[in-house]
Amino acid sequence: MKISVISLCLAFLLFSGGSARAGDGTSAAKDPAESSSTLITKSWQAHGSGDVEATFKYTGRCIELYSAEALKQQGSLKGMPSNKDEIQAVAVLNDVATAYFIQAESYMRQGKNDEAKKLFKTIIEKYPFAQAWDQRGWYWKIAQASEQSVKKIETGSIEIEEKKKVSQLPTVIELYDPGKEDVVDYEKYGEFTKTGTAEYKYIVKDQEGLSAAVGEGIYPNTTSIRWDPAYKKAQKEKRLEGSHWDYVHSPDLEAAFLKWATAPEPQGVKLFYLGLILEKSGLYKHALKCYYAIVVHFPGTYGWTYWHTPWYVGQAAIAKIKHILRNNPSLGYKLVGADIKILNGFDNDVSNDMAVTTPGKFVKTSSLDKVKGRLSDGRAPAVKKRLGCGKVHLVQYEDDGWQLIVEGKPYVIRAVTYAPTKIGQSPDEGTLGNWMEEDFNANGKIDGPYDAFVDKNRNNIRDANEPAVGDFKLMKDMGINTIRLYHHPKTINKELMRAMYKDYGIRVIVGDFLGKYAIGSGASWYPGTDYNDEEHKKKMMETVLGMVKEFKDEPYVLFWLLGNENVYGFACNADKEPEAFFKFANEVAGRIKEIDPEHPVAICSGDVLFLDKYGKNAPDVDIFGTNAYRGDYGFGFLWRQVKEETGKPAFITEYGCPAFSLGFSVEEAEKAQAEYHRGTWEDIEENMAFHEGEGNAIGGVIFEWLDEWWKAYEPSMHDTKGLFTGPFPDGFMHEEWLGICGQGDGKNSPFLRELRPAYFMYKKKWNR
């Protein structure tokens, strides 16, 4: 999901081609060099480099050739296109509106605000359904962005008004019918058939008895909710109006529960959101019944993420159950033996998916006598396999658990993405500097690493009792032992990294983008790196091997990392040719090991997309790494899937949560961020060797250390708008708030640090 910040260092990489590609309107211009998409690519490149003349040349040509077709496509629409195919079907509309937008942005950069406002209003009036593709990974509405830009011109701010908290509403749910059983004995009311197969089914034989056992809102008890006095009262008070989706994050939990219990969604999806709402209210037993009803009745249910990738609800439900029980041991149960395996589930085609289901059962914890870290005969597991023979290598034990070994000792990756960007800098405008070289106060020290100070009272002033301490010291104190860096396009300061390792014990995962964002391959952004192109592969191989030769003897190197969620396909074709990509990655890994046997090789993928193809085609890549943002309960079946498909150790190359949420106070939002991080790290920990999970987790990389204000395009403003939906406290990703440290009001950037609760949560966990 998230694009690592170092990958966004150059404006031409970010904005070379801001719109959809399919059907790019070559009817008006037979020359491919003048297709609407090509002209927009050139327009963004010119704008990013500050070439005003070229910017207007290319945008003007796009408008000249395609404005008639764009108006025709706009007229054919009755509403905003809602999915990728619909958006791409009106690519000419998108490109022409983007051309006007680029012109307006150029005028703003020149201080010609009247001219800019005129063009923004043209977009709003003529092209309201146009959308553009952002290379960060989402579509954005051009008219909406234009409205924000007009507001900025007129008021100096583009902040969206926050939804105010609703006062005097219930904060808890009082169930009218909680059910007769806290843990439902399904065998009393029906029969499990063909357990452990794709033909699994639970056959209800006593629906009345089961309905009474589960209670209101839980399948098959779908009608008693309408007899709940609270339901009738909420209807009378008009608290149930509008879409049920608007209630997912409502502070009125009672109304949210009642609304979702009667929502027109598939039962599995409905039950999952009911479970979320019940969790918020602290009704964990009823939430557990919701989630388990999914496993029993609807294990193959799927939904769709914002990115239009499948979301398997049954697997998420099992993960939620385990999360609740892990965090509430007083409930006294564990879910044992539950498993849902989705056959053919590692792509975006759900038509051939099959759910192989074993529902498992709830068992009282007092009856569990398993001792982790020991075999059945009481012995500690012995090493059965080694990957690598250098000072950094991997070992696998008899019980299949994995550990990373560094200089003879087990090493858990407690890492963070570190890129302390000065407020006002932006790759969009070509102003992003190299933090490893910046010394804005001219004292001979690199700013973030050595001159950062903690604003203890958050008054945005450096008080006398707030000395410069530096990020490296703050990270060491927190327990961080690793950061993740790429060797391009910015230069790594070797002396700085050596000092970081020598003085603070922090190592570096050194990465190469392996053609992502067209870096290293010599390809243009569009169509991007082609993993079947021999010339592209040759250049990438040279770049990677050059990295290894340059850094292999540096004492701070932990291991090598290839790519950055290449399978999502931005500026490369790994999404269309995953086997070609993984085969090439495997070839690269083999060549790396010829040069450097001292360090393992990992890959950075995108969640578990095409995991099966990775498992079959990349045996020489030692570690599976992936960027994953799934929610506060952790990563669900990811560990199990990696274990089954690859047999390799795994780590999370990016995970995180915003410290801002609409409708939350600062304290509430930061607490929610900390709890999200707590849940994700505890899931990583639970799946390490000698713990109760799969045993193949070796750590994770927090995204990120410090808020970056440029992510929503206004680098001097800390934007609070949600850029896309996701599993976060208010349902939105606020990309400018992902830091576990903040920069206050920005006036003391790049030096000021506000340490958030997430920092102290990790400090406690990582130093015990």
N, C-alpha and C positions, 0 to 999 in steps of 0.2 A: 504494500500500500504506500507507505511513505518512501519518498526518494531521499536517499542520504544527502545531507546538505553539501558535501564536497562535490557531489555530482552536478550541482547547480551553479557552478562557479562562473560560468561565462554566459553573458547575455545571449550570444548567438545560439548557444545550446538550448537555453530555455525557450526562446521564442521563434525558433526557425520552424514556422508552420503552426499557426494557432488554431486551425479549424479542421473540421472533418475531411476525410480524404476521398471516400468512395463517391463516384459520380461527380467528378470535379469539373464538369461543364466544358469539355473540350469541343463541343459543337460550335461554340462561338470562335474558338481559336484552334485551328488544326495543329499548330505548332505546339508540341508538348511543353516547350519552354514558356508558353504563355497560357497554360492552363491556370484556372483560378487558384488551385492549391500551390502551384509553383510560384506564382506571383506573390501570394501571401507569405510563403516561406522567405522569399527574397525581401519582402517588405519588413518582416520582423527582423531579419538580419541587419538590414540597413538602419532601422530604427534603433536596434540594440547598440550598434556601433556609432550612433549619433550622426549618420550621414543623412541630413535632411533632404538634400536634392534627390538622392536615390530612393528615400522613403516615399516621397510624393510621386516619383516616377512610376514605381511599381504599384503603389496603391491606386494611383490615377488610372493606370492601364487596366487594372482589375475592374474598377468601377465602370470604365468605358466599355469594356467587352461584355460584362456580365450583369450590369444593373437591371436590364430588362428581364432576364431570366430569374434574377433574384426576387424581383417584385412578383413575378408569376408564381414562384414557389411559395412566397409569403402568402399570397392570395389563396393558395390551395390548402392552407392550414387552418384548422379551427381551434387549435390550442398548441401549447408548447410540446414539441416532440419529447417523448419520455424515455426512449431507450436508444441504444447506440445505432441500431439499424435505421430507425426513424430519423435520427439526427443526420446520419450520413446521406440519407435520401435527399436532403435539401442542402447539400454541401455548397452549392453556389450561393444560396441565400446566406449561409454562414460566412463564406469568404468575403462577400461584398460588404456585409455589415462589419466584419473584422477590418476591412480596408478603411472604412470610415473611422472606425475606432482608433486605428493606428495613426491616422492623420490627426484626429483630435488630441491624442496623447502627445504627438509631436508638437502641436500648437501649444499645449500646456507646458511642455518642457521649454519652449521658447518664450513663455510668458504671455502668449497671445490668447488670453482666456475667452474673449468674446468669440473669436473664430472657433475655439474648441467647443464652447457651449452650443454654438449653432450646429456643429456636426454631431455632437452627442444627442441633441434633440431630434436630428434627422433620423438617427438610429432608433430612438424611442418611438417616433411617430410612424416610420415606414417599415422597420424590421423588428417588431417586438418579439418574434419567435425565433430569432437567430441565436445560435449557440456556438461557442468556440472551444477547441480542445486545448487544454493547458498541459504542457509537457511535465508538470508535476503529477499529472495523472487523473484529471477529471474534466468534465465539461462545465463551462460557465456561461451564464446568460448575459449576452452582450448588452441588451437594453438595461438590465438591472445594473450592470457595471457602469453604464453611461449615466444612469440616474445618480449613482454614488459619486461619480466624478463631477457632475453638475453641482451636487450638494457640497463637494469639497471646494469647488470654485467659489460658491456663494457663501459658505460658512466656515471654511477652513477645516472641516472634519467630515469624515465619511462614516462615522460610527452609526451603527444601527441601534435604534432604541431598544433597550432590553425589555423583555416581558416582565412585568411587575409580579411579585409574589401575590397570590390570591390570599387574602386574609380571612380568618375565622372559618376555615374549612377543616373538615376532619383530617387528621394526620395519621389515623390508624383505621383499620377495618374491623368492624365487629360482625363476625359471621352469624347469620341467621340460622344456618344449617351447617355446622362444622363437620358433620359425618360421624358415624358411630365408631370408626376405627382410625387410630392415628397412623398405623402401618397396616395397609389393607392386605388381607390374605386372599389373593386373587383365586387361589385354587378352590376356595369355598364357593365361588360364584361362577366358575367357568372352567375351561380346559385349555392348557397350552399345547399346541400341536406343532410338530416338525421344528422343534427348538434347535437352533444352530444351523438352520438352512435358510435359503431364500424364500422358501414356502411357509415360513413361520406364520402362525396366526393364533390369536387368543379368541376362543369362542365363548361368548357370554351365554350362560345357561340360566342365571338368576339375575335379570336386569334390575328388578326392584330391590333385591338385597344388595347388589353392588352399588346402586345409586344411593341407598341409605348409608352404606359404609363410607363412600368417598366424600359425600357432602356437596354443597352447592357449587356450581361452576365447573365441576370436574366430570369429565365424560364417564359414564353415560348420563349423569345427573345434569342435564342441560336446561331443565324447565323450572326447577324449584326457585331459581333466582328471581323469577317474575313474581313470586309470592313473598319475597323478602320485603318487609315494610320499608327498608332503606331504599330499595329500588323505586317504589311508588313515590316516596318522599323526594328522591333525587329528580324523578321525572317532573313532579309538580314544581320543583324549584328551578327547572330548566337547566340542570347541571349535566345532562347527558346529551346535549345537542352537538352536532358536528361529527367529524370523522373520528373513529376509534383510534386512529393513528395519532391524533392530537392529544390523546390521553396517556400515551406510553410514559411520558415523563411529567405528568401533571402532579402538582402537590396535593391535589384532592384525590387521595388514594382510594377512598371509598367509591367515588364516581368512576375512577379509572377501572377498578375491579368490576363494577356493575356494567360499565360500557363494554369491556372486553369479554365478559361472560356472555354477552348477547351479540357479539360482533360477527359479521358475515365472512369469516375467514375459515380456512381448513382447520379441523379440530386440533391438529398438532401444533400449528402456528398459534392458534388461540390459547391453548394450554400453556405454551412457553411464555407468552406475555402476561398471562394471569400469574404464572409463577414468579416472574420478575416483580410484579406489583405486590404480591403477597410477601416476597422477601423484604421489600422496602418497609412494609408494615410490621415486620418482625414475626409474621405468622409462618414460621419455618416448616412446621408439620404439614400445613395445608399446601405450602409451596412444594414440598417434597412429593406430595400426592399428585400435584399437577404435573410435575416433571416425570414422575414414574408412569403416569397414565399415558404419556407420549410413548415411552419405551414399550409398554404393554400393548397398546392399541394401534399406534401410528409410527412405528420405528423408521419407516422409509420416507416420512414427510420431509419436504425440502422447501426452502424459500430462496430469495435472491438478495444478494448484497447490493449496495450502491454501485459496485463495479460490475454487476451482472454476473457474478460467480455464484455457484450453488452454495447454499448454507444448509447443512444437514441437521435438522432440528433434533432428531433422536440422539445423535452423538453429543450435541450441545447439552441436551437434557441430562444425560448421564454425567457429564462434566460438572454441570450445575449441582446435581445431587451430591457429588463427592466434595465439591467446594463448601456447600452448606454444612455437611457432616464434619468436615475437617475443621471448620471454624466454630462449630457448636458441639463440642464433644459431649456436653451434658445431654444431648438427645439420645446418646447411648447406642447408636446403630452405625453399621457400615453397609454399603451396597457391595455385595460380593458376586462375581461372575457375570455381571451385566456387560454385554458387548453388542455393538452394531457395526458390522463391516459393510461398507458400500462398495460392491463390486463395480468396476469401471467408473469409479468416482473421482478420478484425478484430472478430469477435464471439465469443460463447460457444457457438455452434452449430457443431459439427464435422461434422455430417452431410453438408454440401455442400462441405467443404473438398477442394481438389485441390492436389497438390504438383507444381509445374513444376520439374523437376530437371535441372541440369547438374553432373555430378560433378567436373569439373575434373581437374587432375593436379598432382602434386608436381614442382617444378622446382628444380634446384640453383641456389642464390642466385648463384653465379658466372656463370650464364648470363643473369642479369637485369641489364639496363643502363638501366632506366628512371630518369630523373632527375625527381623530383617538383618541381613549381613551374615547369616548363618545358613548352611545347608541343612537338609533334614536330619543328618547325623550329628549336627552341632558344630561341624567344622567351619572355619572362615573360608570363603571361596578363594581358590588359588587362581593365578593368572593362567588363562588358556590361550591367549593370542596377543601379539604385539603388532602395532602398526608403526613402522619407523624404527630407527635405531639410534637417533641422535639425542641431543640433550633435551629436545622436546619431542615426545612421542605419545602414543596412546596404548592403553592396555585394556583387555577385556577379560573379565573373570568368569569362573565356571557357571555362575548364575546369570551370565550374559550382561552384567553391568559393565559400564565403561568409565574410565577416568583418563584425564589428560595428565601426563607426568612431565614435570619441568625440573630438570637437574635432580632427578631422583625422588621428587616429592609430588604428591597429588596436587593439582592446581585447578581450582574452580574459577571460571571466567566471571569476574565481577567487574563489568565494563560499562563504559558510557561513551556515547558519541560526543566528542568535544570540538566545538567550533564557536568560540566566543566572538560573535560578530558585533562590531560597533554599530549602534543604532544610527540609521541614516544610510548605511551601506546597503547595496542591493545588486545582485547579479543581473536583475532586470534592466538596470541602468548602467551596467558595466563598472560599478564602483566597489564591488566586493573585494576587500583586500586579503592578504595572507596573514592570518593571526599569528603565525609562527615567526613573523618578522616585524610586526607593528610595535612601535614605541612612541605613542602619541605624547607622552609627557617628557620625552627626551631625557630619560634618566639612565639610559644604557641598559634597561631591562625590558624584556618582552612583557607587554601589558597584562594580559589575562593571567598567564601562568604565575607571575610574580607580584603584580601590583594590585590585584583585585582585593577589595576589602568588604567585610560583612556589615551591612546596614542593620544593626541589631534592633533598633527601634523603628525602622522603616519610616524615617523622616526625610529620606532622600538627600541627606547631608552626611558628610563624613565627619563624625564627631571625634573628640579627642581620644575617646576610648575605643576607636575603630581603626586600628593600624592596618597597613597593607599586609596581607598574609599570603595572597596568591592562590590561584585555583589548584595548582599542583598540591599544595599543603592541604587545602580543603578536601580535595579528592582522596588523598592518602588518609586523612582523618575519618572520612566516611567509610573507608574500606575498599575503595576502587583499586584494582590492581592492573587494569588494562584499558586502553583506549583504542578506537578503531579509526584508521586513517587510510586514504588512498594516495598513491604516489604521484597522481596526476589529477587535474591539470595544474594544481598549485605545487610548488616545490616544498618538500619536507625538509625542515631545518634539523639536520642530523645532530648538531651540537646541542640543540635544545632537547631533543629526544634522549640523547645520552645523559644529559643532566637530570632529566625527569626520571630516568631509570635508576641512575646512580644515587640520587638524593632522596627519591620518593618511592622507589621500587615499582614504578608503573611501567608495564610493557606495552607493546604496540602490535595490534593485528594489522599487517600491511596489505593493502588491497589493490587490485587492478580491475577496472570496470569491464574488461573483456568485451569491449565493443558496445556496451550499453551507452545510450546517449551519443552513439557514434564516436566515442572517445577511443582512440588507439587503433581504429580500423581503417582510417582514411576515408570513410564513407561520409556522404552528406547526411544531414539529419533525416531528410525524407528521400528515399524510403528507409534509410538507415543501414546498419550493419547486416550483412548477409552471411550466415554461417555456412553457406555452400560456396561462397566466393573465395577462390584460392588466394587472390591478392589481399582481400580483407584479412583472411586467416594468417597470412604471412606477416602482415604488419602487426597484428595483435600479438602473435608469438614473439616477434622481435621486442615489442614493448614489455611484455611480461618477463621475458628472460633478461631484458635489460634491468628491470626492477630487481629481480632476484640477484643478479650479479652485483648490483650496486649496494644492496642492503643485507645480503645473507650473513655477513660477518658482524653486523651491528648487534651489540649485546641485548638491546631492548626488543628485538623481533621475537614475537610469540609464534606466529605461523602466518601463512599466506592465504589470502581470501580472493576468490575469483568472482567477479560480477557484482551486480546489485539488482536483485529481482528481475533479471533479464527476461524471464518467462512472461512478464506482463507486456513486453513487446514495444515499449516506447523507443523509437529510433533504432530498432533492431527487429529481426524476424524470428526470435526464439519462441514466440507464442505460436507461430505458424510452422516452425521447423524445430520443435523441441529436441528431437533425436539428434539432429545435426549439431545443435548447440551443445548438448551434453557430451556428445562424442568429441567435439572439439575441446571442451573443458577437460575431458579425460586425457586427451593428447597433451594439452598444456601441462596438466598435473604430472604426467610422466616425464616431460622434459624438465620441469622444475626439479624433480627429485634426482635427475641425473647431475644437476649442478649443485643442489643443496640437499643432502640427506639429513640435515640437522633439524628441519622444521616440517611439520605436516602441511597439507594443502586442504583448504575448505572451500565450499561454494556458498554464495549468498543467493538464495532463491526467493520466490514469492509465495509465502505460505506453503501449501503442499501441492500446488498446481503442477501437473506432470511429474509427480513424485515417482510414479511407476517407471517412467522413461528414464529418469535420473538413475534409479536403482539398476536398470538393465544396461545403461550405457556409460556409466562413470565409475567403474570399480577402483580406479586409481586416485579418486578424490576421497580423502580420508574422513572428512567431517561434513555432515549436512548442516548448513546454516540457512536460516530463513527469516525474512521480515514478517512479523505476524502481529496483528492487532485484533484480538478476539473478544476481549472483555475482562472484567475484574476477576473472573474465575480461572483465568489462565489460558491454556492452549488446547484443552480438550484431548481429542484423540491423536493429535499431532505426534506425540512421542511413540504411541503404539504403531501408528502408520509408518513412521520412519524405521522403526525396529523391524516390522514385517516386510517392508518393501526393499530395505537397503541393508539391514544388519549393522548400520554405522552409528557412531555417536552423533549427537545433535546439539546445537545451541541456537538461541534466538538472536539473530543479528540486529534486530530492531524491535523494541516494544515500548509503549509509553501511553500517556494520557494527558490531556490538557489540564492546566491549573485554573482554567476559567470555565464556567458553565452558566448559561442563561438562567436567570431566576435564582441563582445561588449567591449568597454573600461571599466575600473574599475568603473568609475562614471556612465556610462550607465547601466551596469549590476546591480549595487546597487540601482539605481533609479528604474529599472524595478522590482527588488525585492520589493521595498517599494510600488510601485503601485499595484503589485499583492496582497500584504498584505492589502493595503487600500481597494481594491475591495472585498476581502474575509471578512474582518471585517465589512465593511459596509453592506454586505449581512446578516451577523449574526445579526447586529444591526437592520436592516430593518425588521427582522422576530421576534424581541422581542415583549413582551406585549406592547400594546398601540402604536405600529408602523403599517406600512401599509401592512406588510407581514402576515404570518400565526400566529404569536403571541406565538409560542412555543419554541423559541430559548432562552436559558439562558446563553449563553456565548461560549467561545472556548479556546483551548490550542494551542498556537503557538509552532510549531516544527522548530527551537529550539533556545535556548539562545546563544549558542556558537558553532562555527565550530568544528567538530570532524574529525581529519585528518586520522583516521584509516579506514574509511568506504570503501575506495577503496583498502585496504590491504597493503598499504605502509605507516605506521603510522608516519614516519618522513618526508613525502612529502605531500604537499598540491596538490593532484591530480586534474587535470582539465578535465579528461575524463568524458563523459556522460555515466552513467551506464545503463540507459534504457530510452526509449522515454516516453514523458508525456506532459501535458499541461503547459509547462513552457516557458519562454521567447525565448529560442533558440530550444525548442522542446526536451530537454534532462534533466534528473534529475542528477545534480551534487551533490551527497550526502554529500560531504565533505564541502559544502558551504551553508548549510541551516541556519547557525546562523544569528541572527539579530545583533550579535557582532562577530568580527573576532579576530584572534590571531596574526595578523601581519605576520612576517617571521618565527615565531615559536620559536625564540631564547629566548624570555622572557616568555614562557609558564611555568606554568599555570596562570601567573599574568597579562599579557598585554591584553587590550581590545581596539578594534577599534569599536566605535559605528557607525553603519551604518544608512543610511537615514530611514530605516524601524523603528529603535529604536525611532527616533525623531518624526516620523509620529504617532506612538502609544502614545508617551508621550503627544503630543498635543491633540489627541483624548481622551485619558483616564484620562486626568486631567482637562478637561473643566467643 
